């Protein structure tokens, strides 16, 4: 689930292969409306799909000439990013 608060997206609940497609599209709508910050502080469960989601939103923001940053990424997501060698691609806030 995604909600907006003060110009940022707040991602909550699970972020897994089972629901990532919906989150991707919902997030894209918010990015198109100018959101530039994504907070994962309320995520309750995640798998590697969460990393794919972050990278897709990064790609979308850059393609539109913008940038986004992430905050409160779960340590497990950062571990996956380091294992895949993409940790440096995630702009952390």
Buried (B, 14 or more C-beta within 10 A) or exposed (E): BBEEEEEBBBBBBBBBEEBBEEBBEBBBEBBEEEBBBBBBEEBEEBBBBBBBBBBBBBEBBEEEEEEBBBBBBBEBBBEBBEEEEBBEEBBEE
